[in-house]
Structure formats: structure tokens, C-alpha cells
Amino acid sequence: MGTNTTGHFYECTLGEGVHFRSIRDERFKTQRISVNMMVPLDRQTAAANALLPAMLARANRAYPDYTRLGQRLSELYGASLTGSVHKQGDIQVLSLTTVGIADRYALEGEKISAELTGLLCASLFEPVLDENGLLPEEDFLQEQRQTLELLESELNDKMQYARRRATELLLEGEPAALSRCGTMEEVQQLTREEVTAAWREVLQKAVIEIMVLGDCSPEPVLETVRQRLPQNRQPLSCRSEVYPASGTVREKTESMDVQQYKMILGFRSGLPAGEKTPALKLMSAVLGGTPHSKLFQNVREKLSLCYYCSAQYNIGKGILLIESGVEGKNLEKAREEILRQLEEIREGHITQEELDSAKMSVANGMRTVEDYLGSTENWYLTQTFRPQILTPEEFARQIEGVTAEEVQEAAKACVLDAVYVMKGLEE
């Protein structure tokens, strides 16, 4: 078992594909314990996997229904146990998370960390199964219905829908193009047998990241989880592939019931996470990440071609998305001007004010990550498969050291690969 201890930071490997990380921070009065199970995002399994965390969080053998488990959590000073699913590049992340007060604030000296870990492990490893060995029908139907409602709400949120469609176009044929929950049709067609099989499969084949954050000692959590983990696991290989631009710009236009057109330009850098990452991240901020950025100052403010216009770089997939809301008559002008602003950076036309403002914005954002347990966990999860694990502070210092020339080279690496437009029905 490999270990590493630095101050309040502790990490070790519990077995094949199981990693434990603890960051103790006594500024918090709470503790957050989570088990994050990572599997390749696959159309055949995405929907079943997506229902799984929320179903497991509803009950376990010791507290066999939602009401009794909720009562026990209430007794633990209003603790919570939740399940969630998200995607990280080509990877689907299934999480069970419990949050409660720190042990030192328990009125009767209760070991809250041990209680919460026990509940989390019971829900993960000892769920309620019926006489046929299946997860409960009531829980299945409830979570199936809620997942369908979630997918429908995403469809109704036109900005989110446009972003998803643009990503599908840009990453066509790649796992990252898939929804983290599968499609509505796939969720509707699910069976309890499939979700139960997904539970058994995930326990054996997921890459598992266990996180303990806040005012919590790692030792009791570590020992409890170690004893409950299945033996002879065979974790799947998890990684996100980064590809260069195809050489042909794919374009797609859809008509929706909207007043404001939405245009998203998708670029590929072809660069995996590594030494060029800080420059790429800073470049997207110089381009469209702050009120001092080129897109905000020129396309939105000076020329009034967009209602909004911003850029965001996805490190895991090496892609840049530039999102904008425009009037139909300004569509082509906005596109030309957005590309011209990127070209400005490629040619090295970057003012000191633009560079300093972008550095301050990104670095300050990094330094607030550890002010929240949820964002701290998310930061380290995104670092899981990267060549070097950085703290938010280390990444902030890298950002501050990026030169204008490195930003220029980062912009040159980004090549337009897809354009998505959502227009109004009247057109």
C-alpha cells in the first residue's frame, strides 16, 4: 500500500484501482465523505449507472426504507446522504456522499465520522434487495421518474440544451458526446435487473476514489472502507482521449422556439492535460473569461453583436467552446468578429491589462476552491487521471507564471472544428 502524508493531506492506495485521499481542514465545522466510482462512459450502461447512486442513497439493510434512513440521518444532527452522477471527459462518475458535523461538535461525544462512514458503506455494499435479489421496485420507479424529469428540464433550458448539442457535434463518436444519464428513451426502457446488474458490475470494475474532507480524521474512515471493499476487483481502464481537429468544420443548425439565437463555436487544441494546460486555461480567460476579455469588450460592448459571449476551455478533452447569444441579423457578423478576436491573440495582440486581468481572475478563482468542501472534492477528482496532481494553489501559481507568448501559442493550437446554431422557428 503506497502512502503519502503532507501536513493535513493524506493519501494511499487500498488496492487495485482504489485510491484514498484525505484533506483535513479545521476551518470547517463539517466533514464530507464520499465514494466516487469511475467507469468508461458507454451508451449501453450510461442510463443504468445513472440511476444507481440515488437508488443506493435511499436505503440499506440496516435502514430499509427512505423514511427510516432519513430519521437516522436527522438523529446525526441533520446529516445527509446523497447520490449523484456526472461526466468527466470520457468517464462517468457515480458518487455517494455523506455530509455531517465534525466529531468535536457532537453534544454527547458521538463519533459522527464513524456513523456516517457506516451508513455510506451499508448503502453501497449492503443495499436492500428483494426476494429475487433485485433493488426495490418503488425506489427504481421513483429514481427513473426523477431522472426523466431531470432530462426534460435540461431540454427546456435552451442554453444548456445548445451546449449539449454543440458538444455532441464537436465530439461526435466519442464517449464524452454522450449524456451522463443516457437518453430519455434509454431511461424509460430500463429494468430493475439492469440497474441491479450495474451495481454489481460497478463494485467490481470501477476505479474508486474515496475522499475525506473537512474537519475529519481519516483513520476510522480508512479502516471501515478497507474492510468492506470487495476482494479480487478487476477495474476497467479509465481515460479521456484528446484528438486534433478533423480538418473539416462541421456545422449544424436547429430551429427551436426561441427569440434569441444561440451560437457555439467548438475548437480542438489536440493537447492533453500537461505543461501547456495553464496557458490554454489563461488564453480562454483572455479571450472570453472576464469583463476585460476581448469578446466581452469588443463583440459584446463595443460592437453590440451579442447579448452574451464567453469562452471556456475543457482541460480533460482539450476543447474550447465559445458561446454566444445573438440576434439573427447579426449571426454572421458575430461569428466573424469572434474569430477575429481569437486571431488577435494568435498574432500576439494582447495588452498587459488583458493579461493581468485574466491572471487575477483565474488565480483568484483557484484560491477560492478550497473554501468549499464540494469544490475541493471536484478539483481533486478532475486531477485523478492527469500526469501530475496539483493543488489549487500550485495551479494558481502556474497561471501567474504564464507569458503573453505562451498565451499566443495556446491560441494558435485551437482550431475551429464545429459550429452549432439554434435559431427561432420563424426563420
URURKA-V474303 format. One record per residue. N is the residue number from 1. RES is the residue in one small letter. PHI is phi in radians with two decimals (* if undefined). PSI is psi as a letter, one per 20 degrees, with the letter a starting at -180 (none if undefined). Layout:
n->(N/N)
res->(RES/RES)
phi->(PHI/PHI)
psi->(PSI/PSI)
This chain:
n->(1/2/3/4/5/6/7/8/9/10/11/12/13/14/15/16/17/18/19/20/21/22/23/24/25/26/27/28/29/30/31/32/33/34/35/36/37/38/39/40/41/42/43/44/45/46/47/48/49/50/51/52/53/54/55/56/57/58/59/60/61/62/63/64/65/66/67/68/69/70/71/72/73/74/75/76/77/78/79/80/81/82/83/84/85/86/87/88/89/90/91/92/93/94/95/96/97/98/99/100/101/102/103/104/105/106/107/108/109/110/111/112/113/114/115/116/117/118/119/120/121/122/123/124/125/126/127/128/129/130/131/132/133/134/135/136/137/138/139/140/141/142/143/144/145/146/147/148/149/150/151/152/153/154/155/156/157/158/159/160/161/162/163/164/165/166/167/168/169/170/171/172/173/174/175/176/177/178/179/180/181/182/183/184/185/186/187/188/189/190/191/192/193/194/195/196/197/198/199/200/201/202/203/204/205/206/207/208/209/210/211/212/213/214/215/216/217/218/219/220/221/222/223/224/225/226/227/228/229/230/231/232/233/234/235/236/237/238/239/240/241/242/243/244/245/246/247/248/249/250/251/252/253/254/255/256/257/258/259/260/261/262/263/264/265/266/267/268/269/270/271/272/273/274/275/276/277/278/279/280/281/282/283/284/285/286/287/288/289/290/291/292/293/294/295/296/297/298/299/300/301/302/303/304/305/306/307/308/309/310/311/312/313/314/315/316/317/318/319/320/321/322/323/324/325/326/327/328/329/330/331/332/333/334/335/336/337/338/339/340/341/342/343/344/345/346/347/348/349/350/351/352/353/354/355/356/357/358/359/360/361/362/363/364/365/366/367/368/369/370/371/372/373/374/375/376/377/378/379/380/381/382/383/384/385/386/387/388/389/390/391/392/393/394/395/396/397/398/399/400/401/402/403/404/405/406/407/408/409/410/411/412/413/414/415/416/417/418/419/420/421/422/423/424/425/426/427)
res->(m/g/t/n/t/t/g/h/f/y/e/c/t/l/g/e/g/v/h/f/r/s/i/r/d/e/r/f/k/t/q/r/i/s/v/n/m/m/v/p/l/d/r/q/t/a/a/a/n/a/l/l/p/a/m/l/a/r/a/n/r/a/y/p/d/y/t/r/l/g/q/r/l/s/e/l/y/g/a/s/l/t/g/s/v/h/k/q/g/d/i/q/v/l/s/l/t/t/v/g/i/a/d/r/y/a/l/e/g/e/k/i/s/a/e/l/t/g/l/l/c/a/s/l/f/e/p/v/l/d/e/n/g/l/l/p/e/e/d/f/l/q/e/q/r/q/t/l/e/l/l/e/s/e/l/n/d/k/m/q/y/a/r/r/r/a/t/e/l/l/l/e/g/e/p/a/a/l/s/r/c/g/t/m/e/e/v/q/q/l/t/r/e/e/v/t/a/a/w/r/e/v/l/q/k/a/v/i/e/i/m/v/l/g/d/c/s/p/e/p/v/l/e/t/v/r/q/r/l/p/q/n/r/q/p/l/s/c/r/s/e/v/y/p/a/s/g/t/v/r/e/k/t/e/s/m/d/v/q/q/y/k/m/i/l/g/f/r/s/g/l/p/a/g/e/k/t/p/a/l/k/l/m/s/a/v/l/g/g/t/p/h/s/k/l/f/q/n/v/r/e/k/l/s/l/c/y/y/c/s/a/q/y/n/i/g/k/g/i/l/l/i/e/s/g/v/e/g/k/n/l/e/k/a/r/e/e/i/l/r/q/l/e/e/i/r/e/g/h/i/t/q/e/e/l/d/s/a/k/m/s/v/a/n/g/m/r/t/v/e/d/y/l/g/s/t/e/n/w/y/l/t/q/t/f/r/p/q/i/l/t/p/e/e/f/a/r/q/i/e/g/v/t/a/e/e/v/q/e/a/a/k/a/c/v/l/d/a/v/y/v/m/k/g/l/e/e)
phi->(*/-1.46/-2.33/-2.60/-2.24/-2.43/1.03/-1.61/-1.77/-2.43/-2.56/-2.78/-1.83/-1.63/2.88/-1.05/1.30/-2.19/-2.12/-2.03/-2.39/-2.25/-2.24/-1.54/-2.44/-1.39/-1.16/-1.57/-1.71/-2.19/-2.31/-2.29/-2.15/-2.47/-2.05/-1.95/-1.85/-1.91/-2.38/-1.05/-1.24/-2.42/-1.02/-1.26/-2.11/-1.02/-1.17/-1.10/-1.09/-1.13/-1.30/-1.04/-1.01/-1.15/-1.14/-1.15/-1.34/-1.47/-2.97/-2.68/-1.08/-1.25/-2.27/-1.37/-2.59/-1.05/-1.17/-1.19/-1.16/-1.08/-1.10/-1.14/-1.13/-1.10/-1.11/-1.57/1.03/1.29/-1.20/-2.32/-2.41/-2.31/-2.07/-2.63/-2.45/-2.60/-2.03/-2.29/1.16/-1.56/-2.06/-1.70/-1.96/-1.88/-2.19/-2.00/-2.32/-2.15/-2.31/-2.76/-1.22/-1.18/-0.95/-1.22/-1.75/-1.21/-1.17/-1.84/1.29/-1.11/-1.55/-1.08/-1.06/-1.18/-1.11/-1.16/-1.10/-1.08/-1.13/-1.09/-1.15/-1.09/-1.16/-1.38/-1.75/-2.30/-1.25/-1.27/-2.17/-1.44/-1.10/-1.71/1.32/-1.92/-1.10/-1.00/-1.14/-1.06/-1.13/-1.06/-1.12/-1.11/-1.28/-1.09/-1.13/-1.19/-1.18/-1.11/-1.13/-1.10/-1.11/-1.18/-1.14/-1.18/-1.15/-1.36/-1.48/-1.13/-1.17/-1.16/-1.09/-1.08/-1.11/-1.15/-1.16/-1.13/-1.14/-1.05/-1.20/-1.16/-1.85/-0.90/1.53/-1.80/-0.97/-1.13/-1.32/-1.37/-1.24/-1.12/-1.91/1.36/-1.60/-1.06/-1.10/-1.15/-1.19/-1.09/-1.52/-1.12/-2.14/-1.08/-1.04/-1.21/-1.22/-1.12/-1.10/-1.10/-1.04/-1.14/-1.15/-1.11/-1.04/-1.55/-2.13/-1.37/-1.39/-1.96/-1.99/-1.78/-2.11/-2.20/-2.28/1.64/-1.52/-2.63/-1.34/-1.29/-1.02/-1.13/-1.16/-1.01/-1.21/-1.11/-1.15/-1.01/-1.23/-1.68/-1.11/-1.08/-1.57/0.97/-1.21/-2.29/-1.11/-1.34/-1.33/-2.09/-2.83/-1.89/-1.51/-2.05/-2.09/-1.31/-1.09/-1.34/1.70/-2.21/-1.41/-1.49/-2.21/-2.50/-2.16/-2.16/-1.73/-2.39/-1.42/-2.34/-1.55/-1.86/-1.11/-2.19/-2.20/-2.21/-1.74/-1.95/-2.09/-2.02/-1.68/1.25/-1.93/-1.25/-1.00/3.02/-1.19/-1.54/-1.01/-1.02/-1.15/-1.15/-1.13/-1.22/-1.02/-1.14/-1.26/-1.08/-1.26/-2.76/-1.98/-2.48/-1.11/-1.68/-1.26/-1.12/-1.15/-1.16/-1.23/-1.74/-1.22/-1.53/-1.39/-1.23/-1.73/0.93/-1.59/-2.39/-1.30/-2.59/-2.79/-2.53/-2.20/-2.50/-1.77/-1.72/-1.13/-1.08/-1.90/1.12/-2.17/-2.08/-1.98/-1.94/-1.84/-2.61/-2.00/-2.40/-1.40/-0.96/-1.18/-1.76/-0.98/-1.20/-1.09/-1.10/-1.05/-1.08/-1.26/-1.06/-1.13/-1.18/-1.18/-1.13/-1.11/-0.99/-1.20/-1.02/-1.52/1.50/-1.52/-2.21/-1.38/-1.10/-1.12/-1.08/-1.17/-1.14/-1.11/-1.14/-1.07/-1.09/-1.11/-1.20/-1.12/-1.11/-1.07/-1.11/-1.34/-1.67/-0.96/-1.43/-1.42/-2.35/-1.15/-1.10/-1.24/-1.11/-1.07/-1.07/-1.04/-1.26/-1.13/-1.20/-1.50/-0.89/-1.82/-1.58/-1.11/-2.43/-1.46/-1.97/-1.39/-0.97/-1.13/-1.11/-1.18/-1.05/-1.17/-1.11/-1.02/-1.13/-1.60/-1.25/-1.66/-1.07/-1.14/-1.21/-1.12/-1.04/-1.15/-1.11/-1.12/-1.13/-1.29/-1.52/-2.02/-1.06/-2.29/-2.76/-2.34/-2.03/-2.26/-1.91/-2.03/-1.31/-1.12/-1.15/-1.46)
psi->(o/q/q/p/p/o/c/j/p/p/q/r/p/i/a/o/j/o/p/p/p/p/o/p/o/j/h/q/j/r/q/p/p/q/o/o/o/p/q/p/p/p/h/h/i/g/g/g/h/h/h/g/g/h/g/h/i/h/r/r/h/h/n/j/r/h/g/h/h/h/g/h/h/h/h/l/k/k/r/q/o/q/q/r/p/r/q/n/c/j/p/p/o/p/p/p/p/p/p/r/q/q/h/i/i/p/h/j/k/q/n/h/g/g/g/g/g/g/g/g/h/g/h/g/i/m/r/p/q/a/i/j/k/q/q/q/g/g/g/g/h/g/h/g/g/h/h/g/h/g/h/h/h/h/h/h/n/h/g/h/g/g/g/g/h/g/g/h/g/g/k/p/i/q/h/i/i/q/q/h/j/a/r/h/g/h/g/h/i/q/r/h/g/g/h/g/h/h/g/h/g/g/h/h/i/q/p/p/o/p/p/o/q/b/m/p/p/h/g/h/g/g/h/g/g/g/h/i/p/q/r/l/q/m/q/q/p/p/q/p/q/p/q/r/q/i/i/p/o/p/q/p/p/q/p/r/m/q/h/p/q/p/p/p/p/p/q/p/h/j/o/r/p/b/h/i/g/g/g/g/g/h/g/h/g/h/g/k/i/r/i/j/r/g/g/g/h/g/g/g/g/g/i/l/i/q/h/q/o/r/q/p/p/o/g/h/i/k/q/p/p/o/q/q/p/r/q/h/i/j/g/h/g/g/g/g/h/g/h/h/h/h/h/g/g/h/j/j/m/p/q/h/g/g/g/g/g/g/g/g/g/g/g/h/g/h/i/i/g/j/i/p/h/g/h/g/g/h/g/h/g/i/i/g/j/q/h/p/o/q/r/h/g/h/h/g/h/g/g/h/i/p/r/h/h/h/g/g/h/g/h/h/h/o/p/p/i/q/p/p/p/o/r/q/h/i/none)
